[in-house]
């Protein structure tokens, strides 16, 4: 798979879920913009943050920090963060950092949206 130099982000509210699709690279050049976008999109009715990582090629410490901060925001509101599409180096990094213990995963977007 070819590496993409930029991050493409799609946000979609589906009931009590906010579905975030990330494609490309999540690094320090885009992390703060993503953080602001997510803070603005996480309204009080959001109970589940579903993050689709199928198209994410790379994440560094700045990206991990944003994931952790947004995860704390959702958990503080009694919500859940569910990752979909973990693969390759991104999955390895999440495992090494302990994110696979802290956050939930689902095999598909449909499964994540069906989760209570």
C-alpha angles and dihedrals in degrees: 000000000000117000117245116216097209136050120243114198129192122187123193130172112218111178107298092347131090109206114204119189117195122194124179128007127345106201140133093287092066105018099096093047089051091048092053092046092052094045089054093047097048100089124175092266093061109104098160129043108197113192116194109206099173090114099038111114100177143011128184134189093281090056092046090052091055091049090051094047093049090044090055090049092053094042090049088058091051091256135129136240115214123187121206128189101022109174145152120348093353090059091046092052092048090050094047092049093049094244091130087063096044099043135042126247132202131196093231144009089251091054092048092050091048092052115107 
